């Protein structure tokens, strides 16, 4: 095959690529700007026959970057934005090739490749080095894109947890009991999914119980049972998940009125139950080890055993009322 004449590199060489790029920028770009100025759509440009003015390159590029429907009233502005974007990409590619890829290839190739006597073999070796560099850069870019995507995913998950938490707080502040119960169980789901919000939700639910389980002010309310929403909050607190990375903090239920509450199997180890009214509560398998029971009323409770009170404080307090089965 006859080599191209000197001074006119073929399209298969990098110089040929640069020549085609320059021809594109100097040939098709002014024509496209002229057509856009007249608010002609790119589809009309495609239907024109190739001429020395625009050439096949202009026609193929206009076909490649024309897609979708363009509003005739705003078509010129949209096409100018596309044109600026395409031109910028081409300039960046040429800049990287000349300023980064070529010098870096020559530097990494080393003297062994640069001193190859045969020009064809030297060009092949440099091409192999260049491909390795491009593949490495592409791999680094893919890794960066993966890390960026993972970061965005984590931020999106955190945003969803925040939205769920905010909605649940709005529900438990409602005047309707069923909405409060729904908000309590929604907080339980958030607590299960987000270890970072574990303690916050425990404090919120404990505060809810303290606020809504106050002692009755009238004598006729002495036998009043806990409400359904308070019972739901106690259930969630009693079965809160154990996490190895988190220390199980005590639940503050100071002075709450839990008359005949269902606390079966609840984990209340170390809980602050000072002056709490637990008379008639179901305490079967309830873990009260290490809890604070100063002044608590535990009369008529069901299923309470001495083993459940190991390490509990305040049992010797004269204000603490124990069931008859545990009195000395």
Buried (B, 14 or more C-beta within 10 A) or exposed (E): EEEEEEEEBEEEEBEBBBBEBEEBBEBBBEBBEEBBEEBBBBEEBEEBEEEEEBBEBBBBBBEEBBEEEBEEEEBBEBBBEBBEEBBEEBEEEBEEBEEEBBEBBBEEBEEEBEEBEEEEEBEEBBEEBBEEBEEEBEEEEEEEEEEEEEEEEEEEEEEEBEEBBEBBBEBBEBEEEEBBBBBBBBBBBBBEEBEEBBBBBBEBBBEBBBEBBEBEEEEEEEEEBBBEBBBBBBBBBBEBEEEEEEEEEBBBBBBBBBBBBBBBBBBBBBBBBBBBBBBBBBBBEBBBBBBBBBBBBBBBBBBBBEEBBEEBBBBEEEEBBBBEEBEE
